[in-house]
Amino acid sequence: MGRLEGRVAVVTGAGKGLGRAFCKRLAQDGADIVAVTRADLDGLEQTANDVRELGRQVLIAKVDVSCESDTRAMAEQAVEKFGRVDILVNNAAFFYGVKRAPFTEIEVDQWDRMMNTNVKGPWLCTKAVFPQMKAQGKGKIINLASEVFFTGSHGFAHYVASKGGVIGLTRALAVELGPHGICINAVAPGFTNTEAGRSLVDVDKYDTTRTPLKRLQQPEDLIGIVAFLASDDSDFITGQTILVDGGRAMH
């Protein structure tokens, strides 16, 4: 029996990359999955098939995390199908294909989309699942931040600022959610070899000399910490940001 047997996990941005990897690992640990995405519906079907092959149930849905009615419907559908929501992984982010630009040249519409998806999205998704987690007296929420909050990143002012917002949101919500038995933490990956990462740089030329472990980060490097934070093993950890980046940034 897996350590998440009987649990239900909602994963946003589940159509590919990290989202798919999180769905598969949580399913391996025994959880049934609610996998949602805004646009990559073909990818979401593949994620669902991967979960089913692991012997777990899955519900898929098209959800814009920056839309409150979508996030409410997501939570309602999860409870209708599974009767509970135990885990929320706020993975959806605006990152794929973003072009680096000086902060003076970032378009306002792109800045707004970044904040709507990367900060407003986790807030709305947490708000949506909170009533059910509160009723259960327990829940685990994992937000995806980024190493760039600690290091900065040239030409990415909007993305860095949004991930700083995720860390601030995580800390603020830890104070409010804690009395209800709900833990919320953030995971800060380094640059990872995903479809989104490959849309930005040539991963074969990525400089790993500043990484103590001397290799490029893979999606599989992140699934262990997410599974840990989703489990009972992390019941007294909340409000924290955990870097998983091979040691490039330390704090």
Secondary structure as UniProt FT lines:
FT   TURN            3..6
FT   STRAND          8..11
FT   TURN            14..15
FT   HELIX           17..28
FT   TURN            29..30
FT   STRAND          32..37
FT   HELIX           41..53
FT   TURN            54..55
FT   STRAND          58..62
FT   TURN            65..66
FT   HELIX           68..82
FT   STRAND          87..90
FT   TURN            96..97
FT   HELIX           103..105
FT   HELIX           108..115
FT   HELIX           116..120
FT   HELIX           121..136
FT   STRAND          139..144
FT   HELIX           148..151
FT   TURN            154..155
FT   HELIX           157..177
FT   HELIX           178..180
FT   STRAND          182..189
FT   HELIX           195..198
FT   TURN            199..200
FT   HELIX           203..205
FT   TURN            209..210
FT   TURN            212..213
FT   HELIX           220..230
FT   HELIX           232..234
FT   TURN            235..236
FT   STRAND          241..244
FT   TURN            246..247
//
